[in-house]
Amino acid sequence: MSRTGGPSMREPQLAFPLLDAAAARAGDQAAVAAGDTWQGLMTRAAGHLARGVLRLAGRRYGLRVAILVGKGDNGGDGWTAAPLLRAAGAQVWIVAVDGTDVEVSEATATARRAWLKAGGRTSAGTGDLADVLAWCDVAVDCLLGTGARGAPRGAAGEATAALRLAHGRGTPVVACDVPSGVSADDGSAGEGAVQADLTVTFGAHKRGLLLHPGAQHAGRIVVGDLGVHYDPGPVSWHGLTAAGAAPADLEVDADKRARGTVLVVAGAVGTSGAASLAATGALRAGAGLVTVAAPDPVRTEVAARTDAGVMVRGVAGSDDGELAGPSGLPDPSEVDVVVAGPGLGRGSGVREVVAHLRGSAHRLVLDADALNVHREDPQALADHTGDLVLTPHERELARIGGGDDGPDAWAHRVERVPDLAARYRATIVAKGPGTMVAAPDGRVWVCPHGGPALGSGGTGDALAGIVAAAIAGADDVPLAVAQAVWWHAVAGQRVGAGRAGRTTATDLLAALPGVLGDLLDGRPVP
């Protein structure tokens, strides 16, 4: 099976590659080296682009299409798509924002000459932009490609600003490969980046189309195949498909221990709900035996708030209602996975507990306060006995060495999170829109699902428990973590639909078993 072709009937696609600009360029070069031509690749791309425009519009004859082209090969795709659209019955008006005599590649120049020679309607410069965009039914962004960086400037900047205004007035916009102003590498979006309803990308998905804020600019994404010779080389970044996210089927004779045993070390006075959500998350995601270890002052409260299938054990607490230390904890080595952190507090006793767990658990998920206690010495996270999973949001990511503060850590997560995963020998879940899962061996997954429903209090606690259940019996821990993130995101997306995203962690956990059942049975999700 080719990297970019569809899966066979016998072999469902489990994941799809995510390319940065360099890999996309390597794919083009490999295709040409294998016998394709630049003109041939451009023609294939233009065909996908033209079909995308027609499908979005829902009609052909009389459709008015404005194509804004720059001076790169992204513009060449636009010049090449124009006659295809015209042949389908559409009226096409090209705006060459840098002029029609600017120096371009040979393939782009060939397409431009053909359009101009045929008398295709064309404007040079940006003077006609307002009139063209008022005239059209669909606008096509062929201004900047995957190699562009930062905010659009000059004529491209004027054109992207005009496209944004047109989109705001209701004109559908189709982006060619990536929306202009969006980085294919990290999803950053420069000021004035194009807002598209549909992005037709070529060869394979680009990372920046799933990473936020780029994903918010991309709209719906369609991938156009560039042929069997298109080969970007080894790819370490992927997104899971529904087939790849499906949970393993349970054996008929699977008992509670075969399904996985999880110990949740969580909760303190005032935060018993966090312990409850983490434990319930593990149980709803399939763990067979879940135990919560919580400070004695909140043991009864945690038990009352948690699913009846969860056992709750009280452990000596400090004067401020947190765990006083590891004394009295169940033996971490006797369970498959330990989750620590939700609502745990940050006192000295908590630090001792987390250090004890790092040195004794077979598999350990550290979340929330179990991460925060490392803010003075994040390198201590590298000292662990078993498999380690860290689940930071952007502020916690900064505290464990990902940046100066939350925004800085989030803006640079593409390069820093994989580096931290290797440094700490841990799988790191960088939580947020377009959640990243980075493995210590360099593999990275970006979750293609999610939404505002995941932004309510407690959803992170629930995720920690879901991750624990997923990795309890997994052969490939990082992949299982990526699957758990997928389940969590789709459950949130499902319960948020029709509710304007106003849902709770409890709603999400109620929907989770249904999501798992649909995935296993091959039913559509979300």
C-alpha positions in Angstrom: 0.0 0.0 0.0 1.4 3.4 -0.9 1.8 6.0 1.8 -0.9 8.3 0.4 -3.2 5.9 -1.4 -6.4 4.6 0.1 -6.4 1.4 2.2 -7.2 -1.9 0.6 -10.5 -3.7 1.5 -8.5 -6.2 3.5 -6.2 -3.8 5.2 -7.9 -0.9 6.9 -5.7 2.2 7.4 -4.8 2.5 11.0 -3.0 5.9 10.9 -2.2 8.6 8.4 1.1 10.4 8.0 1.5 14.0 9.0 4.1 15.9 7.0 6.1 19.0 7.6 7.2 21.2 4.7 10.5 19.4 4.3 8.8 16.0 4.0 6.3 17.3 1.6 9.1 18.8 -0.6 11.0 15.4 -0.3 7.9 13.6 -1.6 7.7 15.8 -4.6 11.4 15.4 -5.3 11.1 11.6 -5.0 8.3 11.5 -7.4 10.2 13.5 -10.0 13.3 11.4 -9.5 11.2 8.3 -10.1 9.9 9.6 -13.5 7.1 12.0 -12.8 7.4 15.6 -13.9 6.7 18.8 -12.0 4.0 19.7 -14.5 2.5 16.2 -14.0 2.4 16.7 -10.2 0.9 20.2 -10.6 -1.8 18.8 -12.9 -2.8 16.1 -10.4 -2.9 18.7 -7.6 -4.9 21.1 -9.7 -7.4 18.3 -10.5 -8.0 17.7 -6.8 -8.3 21.4 -6.2 -10.9 21.9 -9.0 -12.9 18.9 -7.8 -12.8 20.3 -4.2 -14.2 23.7 -5.4 -17.0 22.0 -7.3 -18.0 19.7 -4.5 -18.0 22.6 -2.0 -20.1 24.7 -4.3 -22.5 21.9 -5.1 -22.8 23.0 -8.7 -20.8 23.6 -11.9 -22.5 25.6 -14.7 -22.5 29.3 -14.0 -20.4 29.0 -10.8 -18.2 32.0 -10.4 -14.8 31.2 -9.0 -12.1 33.7 -8.1 -8.6 32.2 -7.8 -6.0 34.4 -6.1 -2.5 33.2 -7.1 0.9 34.0 -5.8 4.3 33.6 -7.4 5.1 30.1 -6.1 4.0 26.7 -7.2 0.9 27.1 -5.0 0.0 29.8 -7.5 0.9 27.3 -10.3 -1.8 25.0 -9.0 -4.3 27.8 -9.3 -3.3 28.6 -12.9 -3.6 24.9 -13.7 -6.9 24.4 -12.0 -8.5 27.4 -13.8 -9.0 25.7 -17.2 -10.3 22.6 -15.5 -13.0 24.6 -13.7 -13.8 26.4 -16.9 -14.2 23.1 -18.8 -16.6 22.0 -16.1 -18.8 25.0 -16.8 -17.6 27.5 -14.2 -16.7 31.1 -14.8 -13.1 31.7 -13.6 -11.3 35.0 -12.7 -7.7 34.8 -11.7 -6.0 37.5 -9.7 -2.2 37.4 -10.0 -1.4 39.5 -7.0 2.3 39.9 -7.9 1.5 40.6 -11.5 1.5 38.4 -14.6 5.2 38.9 -15.5 6.8 38.0 -12.2 9.5 35.3 -12.3 8.0 31.8 -11.5 9.0 28.2 -11.8 8.9 26.6 -15.3 5.8 24.5 -14.4 4.0 27.6 -13.1 5.1 29.6 -16.1 3.8 27.0 -18.5 0.4 26.9 -16.8 0.2 30.8 -16.7 1.1 31.1 -20.4 -1.6 28.6 -21.4 -4.3 30.4 -19.4 -3.4 33.8 -20.8 -3.0 32.6 -24.3 -6.5 31.1 -24.1 -7.9 34.5 -23.1 -8.6 33.5 -19.5 -10.0 36.3 -17.4 -7.1 37.7 -15.4 -6.3 40.7 -13.2 -2.7 41.7 -12.3 -1.9 43.2 -8.9 -4.4 43.8 -6.1 -6.4 46.7 -7.5 -9.4 44.6 -8.5 -9.5 42.4 -5.4 -12.6 44.0 -3.9 -14.6 43.7 -7.2 -13.5 40.1 -7.9 -14.4 38.9 -4.4 -17.7 40.7 -4.6 -18.4 38.9 -7.9 -17.5 35.3 -7.0 -19.4 32.5 -5.5 -16.3 30.7 -4.3 -12.8 32.1 -3.6 -9.7 30.0 -3.9 -6.5 30.7 -1.9 -3.4 29.8 -4.0 -1.2 32.5 -2.6 1.3 30.9 -0.3 2.3 27.2 0.0 3.9 25.0 2.6 7.3 26.7 2.4 5.9 30.1 3.6 6.6 31.3 7.1 5.0 34.0 9.3 2.3 36.5 8.5 1.6 37.2 4.8 3.3 40.4 3.6 3.2 42.7 0.7 0.7 41.8 -2.1 0.0 38.4 -0.4 -0.8 40.2 2.8 -3.3 42.5 1.0 -4.9 39.5 -0.7 -5.2 37.4 2.5 -6.8 40.4 4.2 -9.3 40.7 1.4 -10.1 37.0 1.6 -10.7 37.2 5.3 -13.2 40.1 4.7 -14.9 38.1 2.0 -15.1 35.0 4.2 -16.6 37.2 6.9 -19.3 38.3 4.5 -20.2 34.6 3.7 -18.1 33.8 0.7 -16.8 30.2 0.9 -13.0 29.9 0.7 -11.0 26.9 -0.5 -7.3 26.8 0.4 -4.7 25.1 -1.8 -2.5 22.8 0.2 -2.5 25.0 3.3 -4.3 28.2 4.1 -2.0 31.1 3.4 -0.4 32.3 6.6 -0.6 28.9 8.3 2.6 27.0 9.0 2.6 23.5 7.7 5.2 22.6 10.3 3.6 23.7 13.6 0.2 25.0 12.9 1.0 28.6 13.9 -1.1 31.2 12.1 0.4 34.6 11.3 -1.7 37.7 11.6 -4.1 37.8 8.7 -3.9 34.1 7.9 -6.7 32.9 5.6 -9.8 31.3 7.1 -10.9 28.4 4.8 -14.0 26.3 4.7 -12.1 23.6 2.8 -8.4 22.8 2.5 -7.4 20.5 -0.4 -3.9 19.3 0.6 -1.7 17.2 -1.6 0.3 14.0 -1.0 -0.6 13.6 2.6 -1.9 15.6 5.6 0.3 18.4 6.8 1.0 18.6 10.5 -0.1 22.2 10.7 -3.6 21.3 9.5 -4.2 19.3 12.7 -2.2 21.4 15.1 -3.9 24.5 16.5 -4.5 27.3 15.6 -3.9 26.1 12.1 -6.6 23.5 12.3 -9.1 26.3 13.0 -8.1 28.0 9.7 -8.2 24.8 7.6 -11.9 23.9 7.7 -12.6 20.5 6.3 -9.5 18.7 4.9 -9.3 16.6 1.8 -6.1 14.8 0.8 -5.3 14.5 -2.9 -3.1 11.6 -4.0 -0.1 12.6 -6.0 0.7 9.1 -7.3 2.6 6.0 -6.4 6.0 7.7 -6.7 5.2 10.4 -4.2 7.3 9.3 -1.2 8.2 11.7 1.7 10.4 9.0 3.3 10.1 7.8 6.9 7.5 9.7 8.8 7.4 9.8 12.6 4.3 12.0 13.0 0.8 10.5 12.5 -2.9 10.8 13.2 -4.9 7.7 14.1 -7.9 6.7 12.1 -11.0 5.2 13.7 -9.7 1.7 12.9 -6.3 2.6 14.5 -8.0 3.9 17.6 -10.3 0.9 18.1 -9.8 -0.9 21.5 -8.8 -4.5 21.6 -11.7 -7.0 21.9 -11.9 -8.7 25.2 -11.4 -12.5 25.5 -14.5 -14.4 26.5 -12.9 -15.5 29.7 -11.3 -12.2 30.6 -11.7 -11.5 34.4 -11.2 -8.3 36.2 -7.5 -8.8 36.6 -7.0 -9.8 33.0 -8.7 -6.5 32.0 -6.1 -4.5 34.0 -5.7 -3.3 37.6 -5.3 0.4 38.3 -4.4 2.3 41.5 -5.5 5.9 41.6 -3.6 8.1 44.1 -5.5 11.3 44.2 -7.7 13.7 46.1 -7.4 16.0 49.1 -9.7 18.1 51.1 -11.7 20.1 48.6 -10.7 18.1 45.6 -12.3 14.7 46.1 -14.1 15.1 42.7 -10.7 14.8 40.9 -10.0 11.4 42.4 -13.5 10.3 41.6 -13.3 11.3 37.9 -9.9 9.7 37.4 -11.1 6.4 38.9 -14.4 6.4 37.0 -12.4 7.2 33.8 -10.3 4.1 34.3 -13.3 1.9 35.0 -15.4 3.2 32.1 -12.4 2.8 29.7 -12.2 -0.9 30.6 -10.0 -1.5 33.6 -11.2 -4.5 35.5 -10.2 -3.5 39.0 -9.8 0.1 40.2 -8.7 1.2 43.6 -8.4 4.8 44.9 -6.0 5.7 47.6 -7.1 9.1 49.1 -6.4 10.9 52.4 -8.4 9.7 55.3 -10.3 13.0 55.7 -11.9 12.6 52.2 -12.1 8.8 51.9 -15.9 8.7 52.6 -16.5 11.6 50.2 -14.5 10.0 47.4 -16.4 6.7 47.9 -19.8 8.5 47.8 -18.9 10.3 44.5 -17.3 7.4 42.7 -18.8 4.5 40.7 -19.8 1.7 42.9 -17.3 -0.6 41.2 -14.4 1.3 42.5 -12.7 0.4 45.8 -11.6 3.3 48.0 -8.9 3.1 50.6 -8.0 5.8 53.1 -4.4 6.8 53.7 -3.0 8.9 56.5 -3.4 12.6 55.7 -1.5 15.7 56.7 -3.0 18.6 58.7 -4.0 20.4 55.5 -5.9 17.3 54.2 -3.3 16.1 51.7 -1.4 12.8 51.7 1.2 12.8 54.5 3.6 10.4 52.7 3.8 7.0 51.1 3.2 5.1 54.3 0.0 3.1 54.1 -0.3 3.2 50.3 -1.2 0.0 48.5 1.9 -1.6 47.0 2.3 0.0 43.5 4.2 -3.1 42.2 1.0 -5.2 42.7 -1.1 -3.3 40.1 -0.6 -2.9 36.4 -0.8 0.9 36.4 -0.8 3.7 39.0 -2.3 7.1 38.3 -1.2 9.9 40.6 -1.9 13.6 40.7 -5.6 14.7 40.3 -6.4 17.0 43.2 -3.4 15.7 45.2 -2.0 19.0 46.4 1.7 20.1 46.4 2.9 19.6 50.0 6.1 17.8 51.0 4.1 14.6 51.7 2.8 14.6 48.1 6.4 15.0 46.8 7.4 12.0 48.8 4.5 10.0 47.4 5.3 10.8 43.8 9.0 10.0 44.2 8.0 6.7 45.8 5.7 5.9 42.9 8.4 6.8 40.3 10.7 4.2 41.9 8.2 1.4 42.3 5.3 1.4 39.8 5.4 -0.8 36.7 3.5 1.8 34.7 2.8 5.3 36.0 0.6 8.1 34.8 1.5 11.5 36.4 -1.1 14.3 36.0 -1.8 17.7 37.5 -0.2 18.1 41.0 2.0 15.0 40.5 3.6 17.1 37.7 3.5 20.4 39.5 5.7 19.0 42.4 8.5 18.8 39.9 8.6 22.4 39.0 11.8 23.1 41.0 13.5 20.0 39.6 11.9 18.7 36.4 14.9 16.6 35.5 13.9 14.3 38.4 11.2 13.0 36.0 13.9 11.1 34.2 14.4 8.9 37.4 11.7 6.3 37.1 11.6 2.5 37.2 8.8 1.6 34.8 6.9 3.1 31.9 6.1 6.7 32.5 3.3 8.8 31.0 3.0 12.6 31.7 -0.2 14.5 30.9 0.5 18.2 31.1 -1.7 21.1 29.9 0.3 24.1 28.7 1.1 25.6 32.1 2.2 22.3 33.5 4.2 21.7 30.4 6.1 24.9 31.2 6.7 23.7 34.8 8.3 20.4 33.7 10.7 22.2 31.4 8.7 23.0 28.3 9.0 26.7 28.3 9.1 30.0 30.2 5.3 30.0 30.7 2.2 28.4 29.3 2.0 30.4 26.1 5.7 29.9 25.4 5.5 26.2 26.0 2.4 25.8 23.8 3.8 27.9 21.0 7.0 25.7 20.8 5.5 22.3 21.7 6.2 20.8 18.3 9.9 20.8 18.9 10.0 20.8 22.7 7.6 18.0 23.6 9.4 15.3 21.6 12.7 16.5 23.1 11.3 16.2 26.6 9.8 12.8 25.9 13.3 11.5 24.9 15.0 13.3 27.8 12.6 11.9 30.5 12.1 8.5 28.7 8.4 9.2 29.0 5.3 9.4 26.8 4.0 13.0 27.0 0.5 14.1 26.3 0.5 17.8 25.6 -3.1 18.5 26.3 -5.1 21.2 24.4 -6.6 21.7 21.0 -4.9 19.2 18.7 -3.5 17.2 21.6 0.0 15.8 20.9 1.3 12.5 22.2 5.1 12.2 22.0 6.8 8.9 22.6 10.4 8.6 23.9 11.4 6.9 20.6 10.5 9.9 18.5 7.0 8.9 17.4 4.3 11.6 17.6 0.6 11.4 17.2 -1.8 14.4 16.8 -5.4 13.9 17.8 -7.7 14.9 14.9 -10.7 15.3 17.3 -11.8 17.4 20.2 -13.6 20.6 20.9 -14.8 23.0 23.6 -16.5 20.2 25.5 -13.0 19.1 26.6 -12.4 22.5 28.2 -14.5 22.0 31.3 -13.2 21.2 34.8 -12.4 17.5 35.4 -12.0 16.4 31.8 -8.2 16.1 32.4 -8.7 14.0 35.5 -11.0 11.7 33.5 -8.3 11.5 30.8 -5.7 10.4 33.3 -7.9 7.4 34.3 -8.7 6.6 30.7 -5.0 6.5 29.8 -4.3 4.2 32.7 -6.9 1.7 31.5 -5.6 1.8 27.9 -2.0 1.1 28.9 -2.8 -1.6 31.5 -2.2 -4.5 29.2 -0.7 -2.7 26.2 2.3 -4.0 24.3 3.0 -0.5 22.9 2.4 2.0 25.6 2.7 5.2 23.6 0.3 4.0 20.9 -2.2 3.0 23.6 -1.9 6.5 25.1 -2.6 8.0 21.7 -5.7 5.7 21.4 -6.9 6.8 24.9 -6.6 10.5 23.9 -8.6 9.7 20.8 -11.4 8.0 22.8 -11.5 10.9 25.2 -11.7 13.5 22.5 -14.4 11.7 20.5 -16.5 11.2 23.7 -16.3 14.9 24.4 -17.1 15.8 20.8 -20.1 13.4 20.9 -21.6 14.9 24.1 -20.8 18.4 23.0 -22.8 18.1 19.8 -26.0 20.0 20.0 -25.1 21.5 23.3 -22.8 24.3 22.1 -20.0 22.4 23.8 -21.5 23.0 27.3 -20.9 19.6 28.8 -19.1 18.1 31.8 -16.5 15.5 32.5 -19.3 13.3 33.9 -21.2 13.6 30.6 -18.0 12.6 28.8 -17.5 9.5 30.9 -21.1 8.5 30.4 -20.6 8.6 26.6 -17.2 6.8 26.7 -18.3 3.1 26.6 -20.6 3.8 23.7 -17.7 5.4 21.8 -15.5 2.3 22.5 -18.3 0.0 21.3 -18.8 1.9 18.1 -15.1 1.8 17.4 -14.8 -1.9 18.0 -17.8 -2.7 15.9 -16.8 -0.3 13.1 -19.7 2.1 13.4 -19.2 5.8 12.5 -17.8 8.0 15.2 -18.2 10.6 16.7 
